[in-house]
Structure formats: C-alpha cells, structure tokens
Amino acid sequence: MFGFFSFKRKPTDPLTDVQSATRWMETLPLGNLYAANEGLVKALREYNQHQQAPSKDRIAALFTLDEGAQDILRALLGQYLLNPRMSRAVESRLWNAVFAYYQEILHAYHALVMDYVGNPSGSKVKPSLALIVARTVHYIGLGAKWCYFRYERVDPKLWKRLNKLYHLAEYEEIEREPLKLYETHDERSTSIAGRYLRILMLDAINNGTLLPRQLDLVDQWLADFTRELVLEKEFKPERHTFYVDLAEARGARRVRRVEASESKRYWGTFELKSHIDEIRAKLMKGEAPARLGLTEDCKLPACLELLDKVAALWSPTVKRTQRAHERRRVMQQIEVVRGLDMICASVKLNNDQVRLGGAGEGLSYEEMLDMHLYGFVTQRTRTKLAEARQGRRPPLPEYERWVVENESDGGFGALIDVQQDDWIRLGKLLGVKPERQGHWVVAVIRRMVQVSPNQYAVGLQILSQRPVALLLRASHEQPSGYTIDGVDAVDVVLPIPALYLKGERKAGQPDSLILPSAEFANGRHLWFSLHGTTYQIALNQALERGDDWLRVSFRLVTKVPAAGEAVRG
C-alpha cells in the first residue's frame, strides 16, 4: 500500500572519497578483465564530466582508483604482448580498451594540474602536486608506447603537453624529487625527470623495426638505465648526445648542429653506454639476465641482440650507417603472397619453369644432364619435356598487389592499406614478385610506420633472389611392418614445405632452410630429393625466428645419386 513512497537510491559516486572508491573497486568483476576495465573507464568518464572543484577527498579517491587499476592494466598488457598474431578485430578491442583508460585518467590528472596552474595559492592540489605531475607524465608515456605498438605517430599535442609539464616541474623545483608512482606495487623510486627521460629515450629507438614485446622490454630496462642520465640546461657539445626543446611539440633529437637556447634540455649517454657494456660483458660470462636488471622476460640470445641494437641507437659516438644498397625511387606494383605453403607453391612454379626450360634461353636441366651423360638429348627427355610444356599448369596461388615507392638490390619500400592487410606484422615472411621481374623472391617485413590512418609504409628485405622450394621428409630407417595398400601406416608424417636459400661465403652466410617453427629440433634428420639426387641432412642452429617460421642452418649427412634413390624409398 505504500508502494508509491518507494524509490531507487541514486548510486553513490565511487570517487567521493577513499572509502567509497575502495568499496566500489571490490565490486568489479576481476574474473572478466574487459568488463572490469570498462567499469573503470565509465567511472573516470563520469568523474571528468562532473568537473567538480578538486577536494582532498576526491583527489585521494582518484589515487585509490588508479592504484587499484594497475593489476587490471598489467593483465591486459600481458594479453596483448602474448598474442602477437591476434586478428585485427581482437587487437583493436584490446588496444582500445587499455587506451581508453589512459585517456580518461590522463584527463583527470591533467585537470588537477590545470587547477593548480590557475590558482597556485588556493588549490587543494599543491600537497600532492609532484605525484600528480609524475602520474600525468607517466600516462602520456604509456599512451605513446601503445602508439608505438601499432607503429603510429604520437599526436604532437601530447608532446607539447609533456614538455610543458616538465617545464612546470622545473619551475616548481619538484622535477628531481624522489617518489613512487604506486605504493602497493614493487616499484623502485623515480622522479618526474626520470620518467620524462624514460619516455624520451624510448622515443629515440622507435624507428619501426621493433616488435611490441621488444619495445615493452626496453621500456622496463629504462627504469634502471635512466639513472645514468641527467637533464641539463647548459649545452656541452663534447658531452651531450640528445636534446629536447620544451617549446616544441616533439620528442628527443640527436645533437647535430644545435644552437643553444633557454628552452632546450640536453643529456649525454656516455655513462649509459659504459653501463650497458658492463651488462653485456657479464651476460657473456654466463650471468643471469634477471640478476642484471634485464627482467625475467630477457631470453638469450635474442635479448642480447636487442641490447646491442638499442645500445647502438643510444650510443654517443654513433655514425650514420651507410646503406648496403642504393635506394632508387620507383613506382611499380609487386605481387605478394604470405604463408609458407603459399610461398613454397609460388616458388615451385618458378623452379619448374626453369627446370623445364620455360624461362630463359638455353637447355633445361634434363637436357643438360643428357648432354653430359650421353653427348645428346634422348628422345625420352624430349617427350617428357614436350608433355610437360603442353600439360596444364597448376593453379596460381592467390596474391595481393602492393604499390612500391622505392627499391634497392636488397629490398623494397611499399605502401599498403591498413584495413585490408590486417595480417601485416614485423618479421612476416612473404613471397614477392615485382612486375618487371619474372620470378618470385623471398622477403621479410623489417620496418613499419603508419603514415596515415589508412596506410602503412613498410620496408621489405629480400632474403633470397633465387629460392628453391623443397619437400622435407622425416627419415625412417626401419619399416614398421604394418602397411595399408603398401604404405607404412605407423608414424605417418606429411612432408614439410621448406625453402632452400643459397648462402654467401664471402659474407660468412651459410646455406640455410626456411621451415615451419613447429618442425625444428636441433640435430633433427630430414631428407629431400632434388634433380634426382637424395640428400639427407641434419638441422643445426636457428639463424632467425619469425612469427611462424624459422631460418636454420644445416649440415649434409649423406648424398645418394639418382641410381640409389629407390633404396631410400
């Protein structure tokens, strides 16, 4: 009877005070990271939309929410980095979920900073100014890193805001004040200057050649490495390596013909280079990477190669590297296939055309073999070649067309569509056929930069101009005795598609094979037939790792000529 008096209570704002924020955080579905993150973003968005004057309680509540969000953000980062081959839809959902939190929390912290700037003496922000500025700088850096994950350019407005924040910290003389960003996590103390340098140094190596996991690993290293760096106002040409102009909307630049000014800040990397050299020497002696501050994620030898790469980019004595091959501006199309099976099928067509005399002039391989053995081409060979030329060719693999803007003897620079080519990744293996070239080459994506919302510029390195497609088979010395229709039915193993790449002895490059990652085992014995000869090989070490492929060296175990092929079965 009193139903007309009933009403729903308005939900309490979780950011009213610390107690409200704590109780609200306990209601988040931590078993569903996406839902928990969406709840955080929604609460922050409402906090920003209310635009209430900062109070001690609301600032403390914001700190509490941000502190509690760290485990969720770390878990989402882990998901992103552990699945480099996720689809564009999955990647976009995960990337946007994390980036949305960065945007809202950055908005909240920056509003507090602006409240202090507008009323320094009366603002409630002043007691926590150093931590607020540090976290604002921190989230600008995280946003920049996630842009690097996608090879996107950082918005110049963010660089402008970052540089102004550091200038404010200098003015308030809080830039070197030691602090911990988050008390509940096992983090070493830092400072606004240290976090600022960490962002600048990560930007200095962002050249489109590092994978997201590598970028994140280097960012972790920088928490320790930046202790070797000091920002200075006075320019010392013999000491300084990099500089940043606080009046500009951009990040770090290497010192080259720099005119000193009051808005520039400089730092050298001589001490950092010495520190990295010491770490490298200890790694070579067998010391564990984690004990040297390189984290548990540092796995040798790939980690050592990454350390050398970033050390060269940060080195104070770096020299501009000369290109191995001159780059030429062109405008042409290339045909592109992906996936080792498709690449092998495309290369095999070229191999068959050359073998059957369908490409180029002169005798085919079979005709040359007859001339060597008998002094003339046999009728059997002529009939076989004629039948092959008249026969139907196998269907061509599906391919894409890319626009090439520049090329060299070692690779191509191409423009591709972002939405259409959602499989594009650094280290992706490709089969490439230029329109002016009649055969397929094997290449790998080495560099990516997003030049517009809809396009990437990619750099392709050619691994081999004349690859050979092979079918590798596992060696079976003893038959099982159990056959079906004459075929051994125990431990049946399908042939493994692979590519043979001829090495260059002068450059110290051995002959190698490209094969699926899952098929590699050091010392594994395999065999293949080529031009009537059977080769048994043993796999050696992995020379390079891609997303689903390996380039490995090998040694020849036996070589059985054509007459003995039947013995091998």
N, C-alpha and C positions, 0 to 999 in steps of 0.2 A: 504493500500500500504506500510505502514511502519511496517507490522507485523513482519518482520524479526528482527526489533530492540526490540521487546517485550521480556521480560524475567521475571521470577518469582524471587521475592526478597527472599534472604535467611532469614529464620525466625531468629529473634533476640534471643540470648541466654538469657533465663529468669534469669540467675544468674550472669548477667553482673554487675548490681548494684541494689540498693533498689527499684528504680522507675520501672525498668524492671520486677523485681520479683513481685512487687505489682500489676502491670497491668496484668501480666501473671496469677497470682493467681485468679484474678477476672474472668478469662475465664474458670475456672474449673467448671465442671457440679456438683455442690454441691447437686443436687437432686439425683445423682447417686454416692453413696459413693465409689463403686468399681472402677468406671471409674475415679473419682477424685483421688483416691489413686494411680491408675495405672499411671496417668499423673505425679504425684509427684515422683513416683519411676523412671519413664523414665527420667525426668529432672535431678534427682540426679545421675542416672547412667551415663548420658552424662557428667555431671559436673565432676564425678570421672574419666571418661575415658580421658578427655582432659588433666588432670594433669598439669594445669597451675600453675605458681607460685602464692601463695596467695597474694592478694592485699586487701587494706582496703575496697574497694567497693565490691569485691567478697565475702569477709567474712561477710559483712553486708547483702548482698543478701541471703547468705546461712541462716543466722539467721532469716531473714524475711520469707523465705520459710518454715523453720522448725516451726516458730511461727504460721504461718497460717495453718499448717498441723494438729495442735493439736485438733481442733474441729472434724476433719475427723477421726483421730485416736481414740478419745474418743467415737465417734458414732459407729465405727466398734467394739471396745471393748464391748460396750453395747449390740450390736447384738450378739456377741459371748457368753456373760455371760447369756443373757436372754433366750437362746435356748439350754439348755444342752442336749436335745435329738435329735439334728440335725443328719442327716446322715453323714457318713464318707466323702462323696464327698463334701457336703456343708461345713462341718467343715474344711476340708482340704483347700478349696478355700479361706475361710475367714481367717484361720490361716496363710496361706502362703502370702496372700495379706498384712497383717499387718507386718509379719516378714520380708518381702522383703523391706519394708520401713525402718525398724530398721537396716537391714544390710547395706543399701546404705547410710543412714545418719550417721551411725557409721563409715563407711569407710571414709566419707567426713571429719568428725570431727577428726578422728584419724590421717588422713593425715596432718591436720593442726598442731596437736600436734607433729608429727614427723618432720615437717618443723621447728618448734621451737627447738626441741632437736638437730637437725643438725646444726642450726645456731642461737643460743640464742640472740646474739647481733644484728643481721641484719634481723631477721624475723619480718614480719608485724603482727604476731600472738600475740606478747608479751602483748600489751594493753588489749587484751581480753582473755588471757591465762586461768584465773580462770574459766570463764564461759565456755570456750571450753572444758576444762578438766571435769568440772562438767557435761556438757551435754554428753560427751563421757561416763563417768561413768554411767550416768542416762540410756543411751540406752543399755549398757551392762546389767544393772539390768533388764530392760524391756524384753530384749531377754531371760534372764534367767527365768523370771516369765512365759513367754509364753511357754518355755520348760516344766516348772512345770505343766502348764495346760494340757499337753499331757503326763505327768509322764515320760518325757525324762530326760536323764542326760545332764548337761551343758557341752559343749565342754571344756576340760581342757585348751585349748589355750585362751579361753575367761577369765578364772580365772587368768591365767598368765598375760594377758594384763591388767586386772582390778587391780591386785596387783601392777604392775609396774606403773600404772597411779597414784595410791595413793602415792607410793613412790616418784614419781616426784613432786606431790603436796607438800609433806613434804619438799623436797629439796628446792623448790621454796618458801616455807613458805606461801602457799596460802590455805592449807587444811582446815583452820577454818575461812576463810574469808566469811562473810555473803553475800549471793546473792540470787536472784530469777531466777529460770531457765527460766521462761517465764513471761514477764511483763504484757501481756494482759489477763492473767488468774488470778483468785482469789486464789493465792497460797501463803503460808507462806514462809518466807525466809528460806533458808537452807544453807548448806556448802558442800564442797567436802567430808569432813569427815562424815557429817551426812548422805549424800546419800550413801556413801560407807557402813556405818554401817547398813543402811536400807536393803541393798542387802544381807549382811552377816546374819542379823537376820532372814530374810525371808528364806534364805537357811537353817538355823538351824531348822526350823519346817517342812521342805519339806521331809516328810517321806512316801509319797504316800498314805496318808489317808485323805487328804483334797480335796474338790471339787474346781474347778476353781473360783467359786464365793466366796468361803471362803478364798482362797489364795489372791484374789484381795482385799477383805475386810481387811484382816490382813495387807496387804501392805499399805492400806490407813491409818490404825491405826499407823503404824510405822513412818509415817511422824511426828507424835506427840511423840510417845514413844521413839524415838531415841534421843530426847532432854535430856533424863535421862541417856544417855550413853556417855562415854568418852574413846577414844582410848589412851592407854598409852604404853610407850616403856619399862618402868621398871616393872618387874614381881613381883606382890604381891600375894602370894598364898592364903592368908586369904581374899582377896578382889575380885580377878578376877574369872570369870566364863567361859569365852570363849577366844580364841585367833585365830589369823590368821598369817600364815608365808608368808611374802611378797616375799620370794624366791621360793615359791612352786606354783604349778598350781592347787590350790584347795581353797575352801571357809573356813567357820568358823568351829572350832572344840572345843569341851568342854575340859576344863582344867583337864587333868588326867596325872600325872607323866610327866609333861612338863619340859624340860630343857631350861632354858632361853637362848636367843640368840639375836643378834642385829637386825635380820630380823623379829622377831616376834613382834606383837602388841596385847595388852591384854585389855579386858574390863570386868567390873562386872555388874551384873544385880540386885543388892540389891535394889537400888533406883527405878528401873523399877518395881520390884515386889511390893514394897510399893505403887507405883503409881497405879498399876492395882488393888491392894487390896482396895484402896480408891474408885476407879471407881466402883468396884463390890459392895461395901457397899452402895454407892449412888443408884445404879441400884435396889438393893433390897428394898430400901426405896421408890422407885417409880419415881426416876428422869429419864427424857427422855434421851435415849442413845445419840441422836444428840447433846444435850447440854453438854455432857461429852466428846465430840470429837470422838464418835464412828460412826458418819455419819448417814444419813437418811436410809441407807441400813441395819442398825442393827435392826433386829426384834427379840424381846424376844418371847420364852425362848431360841430359837436356838442360838442367838447371845451370850447369857450368857454362854452356853455350850462351844461355840467356844473360848470365852475369857478364860475360865478355862483351856481348852485344851492347848492353846498356852502359858498360864502362867506357866503351869507345864513343858512344854518343855524348857522354858527360865529360870526357877527357879534356883537360885544359890545353893539351897540345894537339888536338885533333886537326887533321889535314883533310881538305876536301878530296874525297875519293874520286879517282878517275874511272869513268865508265869503261868496262871491258870492251864494249862495242858501241860504236857511234849510233846515236839515235837519229832517225830520219822521220820527218813529218810526212804522213801519207793520209789518204782517205780511201779505205777499201773495206770490204767485208770479209769475215772469216766464218767458216762453218765450225761449230763446236759440239762435241758430244761429251757426255760425262758417264761415270760409272765404268769400272774396269772391264766388265763384259762388253759394253758398247764400244769402248776404246779399242779393245782387242779385235772385235769384229771389223771395225773400220780399218785398222792397221793391216789385218789379214787380207782384206781386199787389195790393198796396195801390194802386199807381199806376193799374192797370187798373180797379179797383173805383171809384176816384174818377172816372176818365175816362168810365166807362160809367154813372155815376150810381148805382152800387151802394152808395155810402157817403155819408151825409149827405143833406140835403134840397136841393131846387132843381134847376136844369138841369145836365146833363152838359156837358162841354167842347164836344162836337159840336153839341149843341142850342143852346148859347150862340153858337157860331160861325154857325150858320144864322140865328139871330135877328139877329145883327149884319149879315150879308150880305143876307138876303132879307126880314127882318121877320117870318118864321115858320119853323117847323121842317118841313123837307122830309120827304116820305114815305120817301125813300131812307134818311135818317138814322134815322127811326123804325124802319124794318125792320131796319137794321143793328144798332141797339141792342137790339131785341127778340130777334134771333137770338143776340146775344152773351150776353144775360141767360139765355136758355133753354139755351145750349150748356153743355157740360161744362167745369168749371174744371180747370185743370192741377193735377196732384198737388202737395200741400203738401210743402215740404222738411221733413226730419226735424229735430226740435229737442229741446233738453233743458229741464228745468224747474228753476229755482233759487228759493231762498227769500230774499226781500228783507226786511231788518230796518229799513232807513231809506231815505228818498228825499228828493230836493230837485228843484227845477226843472232842475238841471244834471246829475243823475246818481242812482245807486243804491248802496247798501251791501248786499251779499249774502253768504250763507253757501253754500259749495259743498263737495262731498265730494272729498277728496284722491285716493283710489284710482280713483274713477270718472272724474274730469276730469283725466287726466294731460297734457292739452294746454294747460293753463292757463299763460299767460306774461304778464309785463308787456308792454304795448303790443299785445296781441292785439285784433284788430278783431272786433266782434260785431254781430249784429242782435238787437235786444231788443224784445219786445212785452209790456208789463205786462198783467195780466189785466183791469184796469179801463180799458184803452186799446185801441182797436180797430185800431191801425196799428203798423208796425214803425219803430223808430228805430235810428240807427247810434250805437254806443258803443265805447269802448276801455277796456281794463283799465289803470288808473293806479296802483293800490296793491294789495299783497298782504301778508297777515300770517297765519302759521299759528297758529290759536288752540287747536288740539288736534292730537293725532297723526292725526286723520281729517278735519279740516276746515280750510279757509282762509276768512278774511274778505277779500273783495275789494271795491275801490272802482271803480265804473264811471263814466266821464264821457261824457255824451251829446254827440256831435259835431254831430248834426242831428236835429231833431224831424220834419222832412219831407223826407227824401232822395228823389232821383229816380233810378231805375235807367236806365242808358243802355247802348247797344252802340256802342263807338267803332270806327271803321274807318280803315285807312290810306288816304291819298289817292293815287290813281293817275291821273295826268294823261293818259298815253298808253297805249292798249291795246297788248299785245304782238303781236297778230295771230295768235296760236296759241290756238285755243279747242277745248274739248271740250264737245259739246252746248250750244254757245252761251256757255260760261263761259270767261273768260280763265284759262288753265291755268298761266301763268307768274307766279311770286311770289304765289301764292295765300296770303292772310293771313286767318286767322279773326278774327271781331270780338272786341273786347276788352271784357269786362264792367267797368263802372265805375259809380260813384255821384256824382251831382252834389249839392253842398252849397251852399245859398244863403248868401252872406256877410252880414255886418252892417256896414254903412257907418259907423254911429256908433262901433262898436268898432274900426274900422280893419281888419276882416277881409274879404278879397276872396272872391269866388266861387271855388270850388275843386272839384277832382275827386279821388276816391279810385280808384286803379287798381293793378294788379299792379306790383311793383317792377321786374320784368324788362322792362316795356313803356315805361319812362320814358327819355326823352332830351330834354335841354333844347333847345327850339325845334322839336321834332317836330310835324308837321302831321297832324291827325286830323279826322274828320268824323262827325257823327251826325245823325239825324233825330228831331225831337220835334214832335208835334202838326202834322205835315205840312210843317214847315219844316226845311230842311237847314242846319246850322251847320258851318262849317269853322273849326277852332281851332288855335292853336299853344301847346304846353306851355311854361310858364315854370319857375320855380324850385320845388324841393321844399320844402314847408312843414313836413312831418312825416314821419318814417320809422317804419314798424312792422316786424314780423318778415318779412312777405312783401308788404307794401303800402306805397304812398306817397300822401300827400295833396299835391297840386300846384296851383299857380295856373295860369291860362291867359289868353290873350287871344283875342278874336274876330277872325277874319280876314275871312270873308265870311258872309253870311246870305242864303240863297236861299229865297224863298217857295214855297208848295206848287206853283204852276204850273211852276216851274223844277226841280222835283225830278227829273224824268226826265232832264234834262241832266246832272245829277250822276251818274246811273247807280247 
